[in-house]
Amino acid sequence: MSDPSVRFDPKVIPAEIKRWNWGAFLLNWIWGIGNQTYIALLALIPGFGFIWMLVLGAKGSTWAWRNGRWDSVEHFKRVQRRWAIWEPSSGSACSP
């Protein structure tokens, strides 16, 4: 269990966070709402959505780290992994 008195600076992005985010790529706008990363709603724009899915996959972890309240890096990684696992089990990508 994490120490609740320990706060992470959201502006400092740990190196292990800076990686591809499959949940952001595949679930794009739904992932964005769940991670308070509302810029992901741009994936709903026709013709721009696929490009934005790629941007979300590349930058999603950084944005989610800044916008969320995470107990630790491990907590963040665990939650993002669940997003990535949830999409294939749902049966379809959430692309516009």
TIRO-2110 file (N, C-alpha, C; in Angstrom, 1 decimal):
// TIRO-2110
0.8, -1.2, 0.0, N, 1, A
0.0, 0.0, 0.0, CA, 1, A
0.9, 1.2, 0.0, C, 1, A
0.5, 2.2, -0.7, N, 2, A
1.3, 3.5, -0.8, CA, 2, A
1.0, 4.4, 0.4, C, 2, A
2.0, 5.2, 0.7, N, 3, A
1.9, 6.2, 1.7, CA, 3, A
1.1, 7.3, 1.2, C, 3, A
-0.1, 7.6, 1.7, N, 4, A
-0.9, 8.7, 1.2, CA, 4, A
-0.3, 10.1, 1.3, C, 4, A
0.7, 10.2, 2.2, N, 5, A
1.4, 11.5, 2.3, CA, 5, A
2.4, 11.8, 1.2, C, 5, A
2.7, 10.8, 0.4, N, 6, A
3.6, 11.0, -0.7, CA, 6, A
2.8, 11.4, -1.9, C, 6, A
3.2, 12.6, -2.4, N, 7, A
2.5, 13.1, -3.6, CA, 7, A
3.5, 13.2, -4.7, C, 7, A
3.0, 12.8, -5.9, N, 8, A
3.8, 12.9, -7.1, CA, 8, A
3.6, 14.2, -7.8, C, 8, A
4.7, 14.7, -8.3, N, 9, A
4.6, 16.0, -9.1, CA, 9, A
4.1, 15.5, -10.5, C, 9, A
2.9, 16.0, -11.0, N, 10, A
2.4, 15.5, -12.3, CA, 10, A
3.2, 16.1, -13.4, C, 10, A
4.0, 17.1, -13.2, N, 11, A
4.8, 17.6, -14.3, CA, 11, A
6.1, 16.8, -14.5, C, 11, A
6.5, 16.0, -13.6, N, 12, A
7.6, 15.1, -13.7, CA, 12, A
7.1, 13.8, -14.2, C, 12, A
7.5, 13.4, -15.4, N, 13, A
7.0, 12.2, -16.0, CA, 13, A
8.1, 11.1, -15.8, C, 13, A
7.8, 10.1, -15.0, N, 14, A
8.8, 9.0, -14.8, CA, 14, A
9.1, 8.3, -16.2, C, 14, A
10.3, 7.9, -16.3, N, 15, A
10.8, 7.3, -17.6, CA, 15, A
9.9, 6.1, -18.0, C, 15, A
9.5, 5.3, -17.0, N, 16, A
8.7, 4.1, -17.3, CA, 16, A
7.3, 4.4, -17.7, C, 16, A
6.9, 5.6, -17.6, N, 17, A
5.5, 6.0, -18.0, CA, 17, A
5.6, 6.4, -19.5, C, 17, A
6.7, 6.8, -20.0, N, 18, A
6.8, 7.3, -21.4, CA, 18, A
6.9, 6.1, -22.4, C, 18, A
5.8, 5.5, -22.7, N, 19, A
5.7, 4.4, -23.6, CA, 19, A
4.4, 4.4, -24.3, C, 19, A
4.3, 3.5, -25.3, N, 20, A
3.0, 3.3, -26.0, CA, 20, A
1.9, 2.9, -25.1, C, 20, A
0.7, 3.5, -25.3, N, 21, A
-0.4, 3.2, -24.5, CA, 21, A
-1.5, 2.5, -25.4, C, 21, A
-1.6, 1.2, -25.3, N, 22, A
-2.6, 0.5, -26.1, CA, 22, A
-4.1, 0.8, -25.8, C, 22, A
-4.3, 1.1, -24.5, N, 23, A
-5.7, 1.5, -24.1, CA, 23, A
-6.1, 2.8, -24.7, C, 23, A
-5.2, 3.8, -24.7, N, 24, A
-5.5, 5.1, -25.4, CA, 24, A
-5.6, 4.9, -26.9, C, 24, A
-4.8, 4.1, -27.5, N, 25, A
-4.9, 3.9, -28.9, CA, 25, A
-6.2, 3.2, -29.3, C, 25, A
-6.6, 2.1, -28.7, N, 26, A
-7.7, 1.3, -29.0, CA, 26, A
-9.1, 1.8, -28.5, C, 26, A
-9.1, 2.4, -27.4, N, 27, A
-10.3, 2.9, -26.8, CA, 27, A
-10.5, 4.4, -26.8, C, 27, A
-9.5, 5.0, -27.4, N, 28, A
-9.4, 6.5, -27.6, CA, 28, A
-10.4, 7.4, -26.8, C, 28, A
-11.5, 7.7, -27.3, N, 29, A
-12.3, 8.7, -26.5, CA, 29, A
-12.9, 8.1, -25.2, C, 29, A
-13.2, 6.9, -25.1, N, 30, A
-13.6, 6.3, -23.9, CA, 30, A
-12.5, 6.3, -22.9, C, 30, A
-11.3, 5.9, -23.3, N, 31, A
-10.1, 6.0, -22.4, CA, 31, A
-9.9, 7.4, -22.0, C, 31, A
-10.1, 8.4, -22.8, N, 32, A
-9.9, 9.8, -22.5, CA, 32, A
-10.8, 10.3, -21.4, C, 32, A
-12.1, 9.9, -21.5, N, 33, A
-13.0, 10.3, -20.4, CA, 33, A
-12.6, 9.6, -19.1, C, 33, A
-12.3, 8.3, -19.2, N, 34, A
-11.9, 7.6, -18.0, CA, 34, A
-10.7, 8.0, -17.3, C, 34, A
-9.8, 8.7, -18.1, N, 35, A
-8.5, 9.1, -17.6, CA, 35, A
-8.4, 10.7, -17.5, C, 35, A
-9.6, 11.3, -17.6, N, 36, A
-9.7, 12.8, -17.5, CA, 36, A
-8.7, 13.4, -18.5, C, 36, A
-8.6, 12.8, -19.6, N, 37, A
-7.8, 13.3, -20.7, CA, 37, A
-8.7, 13.7, -21.9, C, 37, A
-9.4, 14.8, -21.7, N, 38, A
-10.5, 15.1, -22.6, CA, 38, A
-10.1, 15.5, -24.1, C, 38, A
-8.8, 15.7, -24.2, N, 39, A
-8.3, 16.0, -25.6, CA, 39, A
-8.5, 14.7, -26.5, C, 39, A
-8.7, 13.6, -25.9, N, 40, A
-8.9, 12.3, -26.6, CA, 40, A
-10.2, 12.4, -27.4, C, 40, A
-11.1, 13.3, -27.0, N, 41, A
-12.4, 13.4, -27.7, CA, 41, A
-12.2, 13.9, -29.2, C, 41, A
-11.1, 14.4, -29.5, N, 42, A
-10.8, 14.8, -30.9, CA, 42, A
-10.8, 13.5, -31.8, C, 42, A
-10.7, 12.4, -31.2, N, 43, A
-10.7, 11.1, -32.0, CA, 43, A
-12.1, 10.9, -32.7, C, 43, A
-13.1, 11.6, -32.2, N, 44, A
-14.4, 11.5, -32.8, CA, 44, A
-14.6, 12.3, -34.1, C, 44, A
-13.6, 13.2, -34.4, N, 45, A
-13.7, 14.0, -35.6, CA, 45, A
-13.5, 13.1, -36.9, C, 45, A
-14.4, 13.0, -37.8, N, 46, A
-14.2, 12.2, -39.0, CA, 46, A
-13.0, 12.6, -39.8, C, 46, A
-12.3, 11.7, -40.2, N, 47, A
-11.1, 11.9, -41.0, CA, 47, A
-9.9, 12.3, -40.2, C, 47, A
-10.0, 12.7, -39.0, N, 48, A
-8.9, 13.1, -38.1, CA, 48, A
-8.7, 12.0, -37.1, C, 48, A
-9.8, 11.2, -36.9, N, 49, A
-9.8, 10.2, -35.8, CA, 49, A
-8.6, 9.2, -35.8, C, 49, A
-8.3, 8.7, -37.0, N, 50, A
-7.2, 7.7, -37.0, CA, 50, A
-5.9, 8.3, -36.6, C, 50, A
-5.6, 9.5, -37.2, N, 51, A
-4.4, 10.2, -36.9, CA, 51, A
-4.3, 10.4, -35.4, C, 51, A
-5.4, 10.9, -34.8, N, 52, A
-5.5, 11.2, -33.4, CA, 52, A
-5.3, 9.9, -32.5, C, 52, A
-5.8, 8.8, -33.0, N, 53, A
-5.6, 7.5, -32.3, CA, 53, A
-4.1, 7.3, -32.2, C, 53, A
-3.3, 7.5, -33.2, N, 54, A
-1.9, 7.3, -33.2, CA, 54, A
-1.2, 8.3, -32.2, C, 54, A
-1.7, 9.5, -32.1, N, 55, A
-1.1, 10.5, -31.2, CA, 55, A
-1.5, 10.0, -29.8, C, 55, A
-2.7, 9.6, -29.5, N, 56, A
-3.1, 9.1, -28.2, CA, 56, A
-2.2, 7.9, -27.8, C, 56, A
-2.0, 7.0, -28.7, N, 57, A
-1.1, 5.9, -28.3, CA, 57, A
0.3, 6.3, -27.9, C, 57, A
0.8, 7.3, -28.6, N, 58, A
2.2, 7.8, -28.3, CA, 58, A
2.2, 8.7, -27.1, C, 58, A
1.3, 9.6, -26.9, N, 59, A
1.3, 10.5, -25.8, CA, 59, A
0.3, 10.3, -24.7, C, 59, A
-0.5, 9.3, -24.8, N, 60, A
-1.6, 9.1, -23.9, CA, 60, A
-1.1, 8.8, -22.4, C, 60, A
-0.1, 8.1, -22.3, N, 61, A
0.4, 7.8, -20.9, CA, 61, A
0.9, 9.1, -20.2, C, 61, A
1.6, 9.9, -21.0, N, 62, A
2.0, 11.2, -20.4, CA, 62, A
0.9, 12.0, -20.0, C, 62, A
-0.1, 12.2, -20.8, N, 63, A
-1.3, 13.0, -20.5, CA, 63, A
-2.1, 12.4, -19.3, C, 63, A
-2.3, 11.1, -19.3, N, 64, A
-3.0, 10.5, -18.2, CA, 64, A
-2.3, 10.6, -16.9, C, 64, A
-0.9, 10.5, -16.9, N, 65, A
-0.2, 10.7, -15.7, CA, 65, A
-0.4, 12.2, -15.1, C, 65, A
-0.4, 13.1, -16.0, N, 66, A
-0.6, 14.5, -15.6, CA, 66, A
-2.0, 14.8, -15.1, C, 66, A
-3.0, 14.1, -15.7, N, 67, A
-4.4, 14.4, -15.3, CA, 67, A
-4.9, 13.6, -14.2, C, 67, A
-4.3, 12.5, -13.9, N, 68, A
-4.8, 11.6, -12.9, CA, 68, A
-4.3, 11.7, -11.5, C, 68, A
-4.8, 11.0, -10.6, N, 69, A
-4.4, 10.9, -9.2, CA, 69, A
-3.9, 9.5, -9.0, C, 69, A
-2.6, 9.3, -9.0, N, 70, A
-2.0, 8.0, -9.0, CA, 70, A
-1.3, 7.8, -7.7, C, 70, A
-1.4, 6.7, -7.1, N, 71, A
-0.7, 6.4, -5.8, CA, 71, A
0.8, 6.1, -6.1, C, 71, A
1.1, 5.6, -7.2, N, 72, A
2.5, 5.3, -7.5, CA, 72, A
2.6, 5.0, -9.0, C, 72, A
3.8, 4.8, -9.5, N, 73, A
4.0, 4.4, -10.9, CA, 73, A
3.4, 3.0, -11.1, C, 73, A
3.5, 2.1, -10.2, N, 74, A
2.9, 0.8, -10.3, CA, 74, A
1.4, 0.9, -10.4, C, 74, A
0.8, 1.7, -9.6, N, 75, A
-0.7, 1.9, -9.7, CA, 75, A
-1.1, 2.4, -11.1, C, 75, A
-0.4, 3.4, -11.6, N, 76, A
-0.6, 3.9, -12.9, CA, 76, A
-0.5, 2.8, -14.0, C, 76, A
0.6, 2.0, -13.9, N, 77, A
0.8, 1.0, -14.9, CA, 77, A
-0.3, -0.1, -14.8, C, 77, A
-0.7, -0.4, -13.6, N, 78, A
-1.7, -1.5, -13.4, CA, 78, A
-3.1, -1.0, -14.1, C, 78, A
-3.4, 0.2, -13.8, N, 79, A
-4.7, 0.8, -14.4, CA, 79, A
-4.6, 0.8, -15.9, C, 79, A
-3.5, 1.3, -16.4, N, 80, A
-3.4, 1.4, -17.9, CA, 80, A
-3.4, 0.0, -18.5, C, 80, A
-2.8, -0.9, -17.9, N, 81, A
-2.8, -2.3, -18.4, CA, 81, A
-4.3, -2.8, -18.5, C, 81, A
-5.0, -2.5, -17.5, N, 82, A
-6.5, -2.9, -17.5, CA, 82, A
-7.2, -2.3, -18.7, C, 82, A
-6.9, -1.1, -19.0, N, 83, A
-7.5, -0.5, -20.2, CA, 83, A
-7.1, -1.2, -21.4, C, 83, A
-5.9, -1.6, -21.5, N, 84, A
-5.4, -2.3, -22.7, CA, 84, A
-6.0, -3.7, -22.8, C, 84, A
-6.2, -4.3, -21.7, N, 85, A
-6.8, -5.7, -21.7, CA, 85, A
-8.3, -5.6, -22.0, C, 85, A
-9.0, -4.6, -21.5, N, 86, A
-10.4, -4.4, -21.7, CA, 86, A
-10.9, -4.3, -23.1, C, 86, A
-10.1, -3.6, -23.9, N, 87, A
-10.5, -3.5, -25.3, CA, 87, A
-10.7, -4.8, -26.1, C, 87, A
-9.6, -5.6, -26.1, N, 88, A
-9.8, -6.9, -26.9, CA, 88, A
-11.0, -7.7, -26.3, C, 88, A
-11.2, -7.6, -25.0, N, 89, A
-12.3, -8.4, -24.5, CA, 89, A
-13.7, -7.8, -24.8, C, 89, A
-13.7, -6.5, -25.2, N, 90, A
-15.0, -5.9, -25.6, CA, 90, A
-15.4, -6.3, -27.0, C, 90, A
-14.4, -6.7, -27.8, N, 91, A
-14.7, -7.2, -29.2, CA, 91, A
-14.6, -6.2, -30.3, C, 91, A
-14.4, -4.9, -30.0, N, 92, A
-14.3, -3.9, -31.1, CA, 92, A
-13.5, -2.7, -30.7, C, 92, A
-12.8, -2.1, -31.6, N, 93, A
-12.1, -0.9, -31.3, CA, 93, A
-13.1, 0.3, -31.4, C, 93, A
-12.8, 1.3, -30.6, N, 94, A
-13.8, 2.4, -30.6, CA, 94, A
-13.4, 3.5, -31.5, C, 94, A
-13.1, 3.2, -32.7, N, 95, A
-12.7, 4.2, -33.7, CA, 95, A
-13.9, 4.8, -34.3, C, 95, A
-13.9, 6.1, -34.7, N, 96, A
-15.0, 6.7, -35.3, CA, 96, A
-15.3, 6.2, -36.6, C, 96, A
END
